[in-house]
Structure formats: C-alpha cells, structure tokens
Amino acid sequence: MSRDPHRDQPVLVWGAPLAEAAGAMILMHGRGGSPGDMQALSRELDRPRFACLAPAAAGRTWYPYSFLERIQRNEPHLSSALRLLKAALVKAEAGGVPTARVVLLGFSQGACLALEFAARNARRYGAVIGLSGGLIGPEGTPRDYAGSFDGTPVFLGSSDVDPHVPKRRVDETAAVFRRLGADVTERIYPGLGHAINADEIAAARSLLDALLAGSARSPPP
C-alpha cells in the first residue's frame, strides 16, 4: 500500500481566478463524494468573487474507517489527505490569496479533515465551516493543539441524530476551537440526519459575505 495514497490526486479549481479573487474556498468532499459535489455546493452558496479549490480523494474516500477510530488505524490515508489539503492552501496562497481570506469548508469526512487540519494549524483563516463533522480520533484523544485562531469565525452544523457524527463530538470540537481563540457558532438541528440544510447554507453565505465586506463576524443566532 502506498504511504501517500492521495499524493497524485488532482485539486479542481474554478470560480474567480486566484489573482483576482476576493477570497478562496477550499472545499473537502465526503466519503464516496467528489469535487463535483463541492462544485454543486458552491453554486448554492453563489459567491462568484471567490476562487474555489476542491481536492479529490483517491478512491473517493479520504480514510477507510470512521473518524472515531484510533488515528493510526486510518493511516497513512489520513496524513496523506491532510497533506493534500495543505497543498491546496499553499496553491491559494501562491496565487495571491492570504490565509486570512481562505475559507476551509467540508462536509462529512471532508468536514472532519478541514476541522482537524485547522486545529493542527491554528492561525487566522477567513472562516472554517464544518458540516456534519468533528475532530478526528477516539474518545479521550488529547486535544493539546498549539497556536491561535485569532478570532477566526467557525461554524459547526450537525444533527442530534446523525448516525455517523455524535453530538458530543461536535460539542467537544466547538470547545476546542473556542479554547484556541476561534469565534464559534454551533448549531444542532433536531432530526436532520447526515445532510446539509438551508440554514447551514445561509450561515455559510453570511460568513462569506462578512469576509467580502472585510469583517469577520459569526452568523446571527
């Protein structure tokens, strides 16, 4: 098995050219998904001034087991996926978009990756948006991440009955991000399941609009 299974995977780019973009979104798809899913999501968000970058998972899966499993069990896929996300961030920065104007957004497995990457690389981002996901690892995983988000707005949306993402993990993720200096909004939707709803789309648009306006406020409660 390759020690870097996602190394040669493409990063799909669309939207505003990086050199002209007001900001960039790095969009991470879920298990069984593709960058095409993220293109569809970006159309719903409808913010054409953003450049969009979507890495593609080898075999449409970022890591083989649940994000709640021992981290080592999901290696080397997990570390490889995090490196590919970093490569997308470097691409955005090299194109002229500073990290403070980059939004990390993911759904499901992609949300787990975006959140874990952000926590391991805490700094000022444009925003971090995790839809149906949480920090990676089993119960009791040390969360002694370094760095500071310096007020980065973070949105976490999930369900109270998601079969893959326990509410307690979303709560824990919110607490960790707050401790690291993020401005966190957590919304738990009764009965939603494992899906994205209209309120989450509206909240994401609000964060994108705040970034476009040069502010960094959380979506209204």
DRENTORSE-510841 format. One record per residue (C-alpha): x, y, z; residue in one letter. Coordinates in steps of 0.25 Angstrom, whole numbers, plus 5000, padded with zeros to 4 digits. Example, Ala and Ser with C-alpha at 12.3 -4.5 7.8 and 13.67 -1.06 7.14 Angstrom:
<nodes>
504949825031A/505549965029S/
</nodes>
This chain:
<nodes>
500050005000M/500550144997S/501050225008R/500450345002D/499150304995P/498650444992H/499950494987R/499650504972D/498150544973Q/497750664966P/497150794972V/496050844964L/496050994963V/494851084958W/494151214961G/494951354961A/496451344957P/497351344969L/498051464965A/496751544964E/495951474975A/495351544988A/495651414995G/495751264993A/494951144998M/495651005000I/494450904999L/494650765004M/493650654999H/493150545008G/493350395007R/492850344993G/492750484988G/493650564978S/494050714975P/492750714966G/491950704979D/492650834984M/492450904971Q/490950884973A/491050934987L/491851054983S/490751084973R/489751084985E/490651184992L/490651264980D/491851354983R/492551374970P/493651464975R/494351344982F/495351254976A/494951104979C/495950994981L/495450844983A/496450734985P/495950594980A/496150474989A/496750344984A/495650244982G/494650354987R/495050325001T/495950415010W/496250305020Y/495650165021P/494950155035Y/494150245044S/494750375049F/494550325063L/495450205061E/496950215066R/497650305057I/498750205054Q/497650115048R/497350225037N/498750245034E/499450265024P/498250315017H/497950425028L/499250485028S/499250485012S/497950555012A/498450665021L/499650685012R/498750695000L/497850805008L/499150875011K/499550874997A/498250934993A/498451045003L/499851074998V/499351084984K/498351184989A/499451264996E/500351254984A/499251304975G/499151434983G/498051404994V/498651415008P/498151305018T/497351415026A/496451415013R/496351265011V/495151185016V/495251045019L/493950975017L/493650825018G/492450725018F/492550595026S/493950535024Q/494350665018G/493850735030A/494650655039C/495850675031L/495650825030A/495450835045L/496650745048E/497550825039F/497050955044A/497350915059A/498650855056R/499050985048N/498351095056A/498451235051R/497551335045R/496651285034Y/495551355026G/494651245033A/494551105036V/493251035033I/492950885037G/491650825033L/491350685039S/492750665045G/493750685056G/495150665061L/495750535058I/496150415067G/495450335078P/494850375091E/496050435100G/496950475089T/497850585094P/497450725088R/498650795092D/498750875079Y/499750995078A/499451135072G/498351225072S/497151255062F/497251405066D/495751415065G/495451335052T/493951315051P/493651165051V/492251105048F/491950955052L/490650905047G/490150765050S/488950675055S/488550625069D/488350485062V/489450485052D/489750335050P/491250365048H/491550485056V/491150485071P/490650615076K/491750605088R/492850615077R/492250735071V/492150795085D/493650755088E/494050815075T/493350955078A/494050955092A/495450925086V/495351035075F/494851135086R/496051105094R/496951135082L/496351265080G/495251245070A/493851315069D/493051185069V/491551175065T/491051035067E/489650995062R/489050855065I/487850825056Y/486750725062P/486550615053G/487350655042L/488150535040G/489450535032H/489150645022A/489350795019I/488050885021N/487651025016A/488051095030D/489451045028E/489551095014I/489051235019A/490051235031A/491251205021A/490751315012R/490751405024S/492251375027L/492651385013L/491951525012D/492551565025A/493951535019L/493651605006L/493251725014A/494551725021G/493951685035S/493951545042A/492651535050R/491951405053S/490651385046P/489451435054P/488851345065P/
</nodes>
